[in-house]
Amino acid sequence: MRKLILAAACAAASLSAQATVVSSLPGGTVLVIPEQNSFGVSPQSLSTGIEWSSNGPNSVFGYTLGFGFNDNGRWLGIPVASPNDSVSSMQLAFSAPVGAVGALFNYAPNLGDATIAAYDANHTLIESTVLNFTLPSNSVNQGVFYGFRESTANISYFVMSGAYIGATDFTVVAVPEPSTYAMLLGGLGLLGFAARRRRQ
């Protein structure tokens, strides 16, 4: 019985230690970046309790006048946030942790790796991934959605860096979907049933 409980505890701990990389967040709240054509590193409020910032001296926020991604097309007329170089990063900071976050992305693949990462309130890495897609060089306003879904509302920081990464339409899910909890409860129920049956 103790082994079964220990195995269940380890399984639950491993579930919370890693987020799932997702290509959409149905039912999430889309946070539209305001069209303000800001340059520099000063923090910007994206929504109540959600702050965007960047360590890139040439970063842009709400930039709509055209943003190129070399051979991966360009964005024109849609508000983009970007550290605007190949080495800097930008982040969303959440005053209340969220269960999922993502955005529509594009980047310049020939200028290095573009990485996104989710961190908890202690700045411990939950999950990261490298963007890996190419678009036609003449494409306009195209991108690919990437994000993370966590089993609990544990994401406090969403960090994006490298390769002139650009983001728009940040999407947030404050709490995990009920199906996440249903699966966890179902699994615990099966463990309890197995333990009881073993005792008999």
C-alpha positions as CSV (number, residue, x, y, z in Angstrom):
1,M,0.0,0.0,0.0
2,R,2.8,2.4,0.9
3,K,4.5,1.7,-2.4
4,L,1.2,2.5,-4.2
5,I,0.8,5.8,-2.4
6,L,4.4,6.7,-3.0
7,A,4.0,6.0,-6.7
8,A,0.9,8.1,-6.9
9,A,2.7,11.0,-5.1
10,C,5.6,10.8,-7.5
11,A,3.3,10.7,-10.5
12,A,1.4,13.8,-9.2
13,A,4.7,15.6,-8.6
14,S,5.9,14.9,-12.1
15,L,2.6,16.2,-13.6
16,S,3.2,19.6,-12.0
17,A,6.8,19.8,-12.9
18,Q,6.3,20.0,-16.7
19,A,3.9,21.9,-18.9
20,T,2.5,20.7,-22.2
21,V,3.5,22.5,-25.4
22,V,0.3,23.5,-27.2
23,S,-0.6,24.9,-30.6
24,S,-3.9,26.5,-29.5
25,L,-5.7,27.5,-26.3
26,P,-9.4,27.2,-27.0
27,G,-11.5,29.2,-24.6
28,G,-8.5,31.4,-23.6
29,T,-8.6,35.1,-23.2
30,V,-6.9,36.9,-26.1
31,L,-4.9,40.0,-24.9
32,V,-4.7,42.3,-27.9
33,I,-1.5,44.4,-27.8
34,P,-2.5,48.1,-28.0
35,E,-1.3,49.9,-31.2
36,Q,1.2,52.4,-29.6
37,N,4.5,51.9,-31.5
38,S,6.6,52.0,-28.3
39,F,10.4,51.6,-28.5
40,G,12.7,50.8,-25.6
41,V,12.7,48.7,-22.5
42,S,10.1,50.3,-20.2
43,P,7.5,47.9,-18.9
44,Q,4.0,48.0,-20.5
45,S,0.7,47.0,-19.0
46,L,-1.0,44.4,-21.2
47,S,-3.9,43.9,-18.9
48,T,-4.7,44.1,-15.2
49,G,-2.1,42.1,-13.5
50,I,-0.1,41.3,-16.7
51,E,3.0,43.3,-17.5
52,W,5.2,43.0,-20.6
53,S,8.9,43.9,-20.4
54,S,12.1,43.4,-22.4
55,N,15.8,43.7,-21.8
56,G,16.4,44.6,-25.4
57,P,17.4,48.2,-25.9
58,N,15.6,48.3,-29.3
59,S,12.5,46.4,-28.2
60,V,9.1,47.3,-29.6
61,F,5.6,47.0,-28.2
62,G,2.5,47.6,-30.1
63,Y,4.5,48.2,-33.3
64,T,2.3,48.3,-36.4
65,L,4.5,50.0,-39.1
66,G,5.9,46.7,-40.5
67,F,8.2,44.1,-38.8
68,G,10.3,41.8,-41.0
69,F,11.5,38.3,-40.2
70,N,14.0,38.0,-43.0
71,D,13.0,34.9,-45.0
72,N,10.0,34.1,-42.8
73,G,7.8,36.9,-44.1
74,R,6.7,40.1,-42.3
75,W,3.9,41.5,-40.2
76,L,2.3,44.8,-41.3
77,G,-0.5,46.6,-39.5
78,I,-0.8,44.2,-36.6
79,P,0.6,45.2,-33.2
80,V,3.8,43.2,-32.5
81,A,5.9,42.9,-29.3
82,S,9.5,42.0,-29.8
83,P,13.0,42.3,-28.2
84,N,14.0,43.3,-31.8
85,D,17.4,41.6,-31.9
86,S,18.8,38.1,-31.9
87,V,20.0,37.9,-28.3
88,S,17.6,39.8,-26.0
89,S,14.4,38.6,-24.4
90,M,10.9,39.8,-23.5
91,Q,8.5,38.5,-20.9
92,L,5.0,38.6,-19.6
93,A,4.8,38.7,-15.8
94,F,1.5,37.6,-14.1
95,S,0.6,38.9,-10.7
96,A,-1.6,35.9,-10.3
97,P,-0.2,32.7,-11.8
98,V,-2.0,31.3,-14.9
99,G,-2.7,27.7,-16.1
100,A,-1.8,28.3,-19.7
101,V,-0.3,31.0,-22.0
102,G,0.7,31.4,-25.6
103,A,0.8,33.7,-28.6
104,L,1.0,33.9,-32.3
105,F,4.7,33.9,-33.2
106,N,7.1,34.6,-36.0
107,Y,10.9,34.8,-36.0
108,A,13.9,35.0,-38.3
109,P,15.2,31.4,-38.5
110,N,18.5,32.3,-40.1
111,L,19.4,34.5,-37.1
112,G,19.5,31.8,-34.4
113,D,17.0,30.0,-32.2
114,A,13.8,31.5,-31.0
115,T,12.9,30.1,-27.6
116,I,9.8,30.4,-25.4
117,A,9.8,29.3,-21.7
118,A,7.4,29.2,-18.8
119,Y,8.6,29.8,-15.2
120,D,6.9,29.6,-11.8
121,A,6.8,32.4,-9.2
122,N,10.3,31.3,-7.9
123,H,11.7,31.7,-11.5
124,T,12.1,27.9,-11.7
125,L,11.8,26.6,-15.3
126,I,8.6,24.7,-15.9
127,E,9.0,24.1,-19.6
128,S,10.7,25.5,-22.7
129,T,10.7,24.9,-26.4
130,V,12.5,26.2,-29.5
131,L,10.2,27.5,-32.3
132,N,10.6,25.4,-35.4
133,F,8.7,26.5,-38.5
134,T,9.3,28.3,-41.7
135,L,6.9,30.4,-43.8
136,P,7.0,31.7,-47.3
137,S,9.4,34.7,-47.6
138,N,6.6,36.8,-49.1
139,S,4.0,35.9,-46.5
140,V,2.3,38.8,-44.7
141,N,0.8,38.6,-41.2
142,Q,1.4,34.8,-40.9
143,G,2.7,33.0,-37.9
144,V,2.3,29.9,-35.7
145,F,0.7,29.7,-32.3
146,Y,2.9,28.2,-29.5
147,G,2.2,28.1,-25.8
148,F,2.2,26.0,-22.6
149,R,-0.6,24.4,-20.6
150,E,0.1,23.5,-17.0
151,S,-1.9,21.1,-14.8
152,T,-2.3,23.9,-12.2
153,A,-2.3,27.7,-12.3
154,N,1.5,27.8,-11.8
155,I,2.9,29.9,-14.7
156,S,4.1,33.3,-13.4
157,Y,6.5,34.3,-16.2
158,F,6.3,33.7,-20.0
159,V,9.8,34.4,-21.5
160,M,10.5,34.7,-25.3
161,S,14.0,35.2,-26.7
162,G,16.3,35.1,-29.7
163,A,16.1,35.3,-33.5
164,Y,14.1,38.6,-33.6
165,I,11.1,36.7,-32.1
166,G,7.8,38.6,-32.5
167,A,4.5,37.9,-30.8
168,T,0.9,39.1,-31.1
169,D,-2.4,38.0,-29.7
170,F,-1.1,36.7,-26.3
171,T,-3.7,34.2,-25.0
172,V,-4.1,33.3,-21.4
173,V,-6.1,30.7,-19.5
174,A,-6.3,31.6,-15.8
175,V,-7.1,28.2,-14.4
176,P,-6.7,24.7,-15.9
177,E,-9.6,23.1,-17.7
178,P,-12.0,20.9,-15.6
179,S,-10.9,17.9,-17.7
180,T,-7.4,18.2,-16.2
181,Y,-8.9,17.8,-12.7
182,A,-11.3,15.0,-13.9
183,M,-8.3,13.0,-15.3
184,L,-6.4,13.5,-12.0
185,L,-9.3,12.4,-9.9
186,G,-10.1,9.5,-12.2
187,G,-6.5,8.3,-11.9
188,L,-6.5,8.6,-8.1
189,G,-9.8,6.8,-8.0
190,L,-8.4,3.9,-10.0
191,L,-5.4,3.8,-7.6
192,G,-7.7,3.6,-4.6
193,F,-9.7,0.9,-6.2
194,A,-6.6,-1.1,-7.0
195,A,-5.3,-0.7,-3.5
196,R,-8.6,-1.8,-2.0
197,R,-8.9,-4.8,-4.3
198,R,-5.3,-5.8,-3.4
199,R,-6.1,-5.7,0.3
200,Q,-9.0,-8.2,-0.2
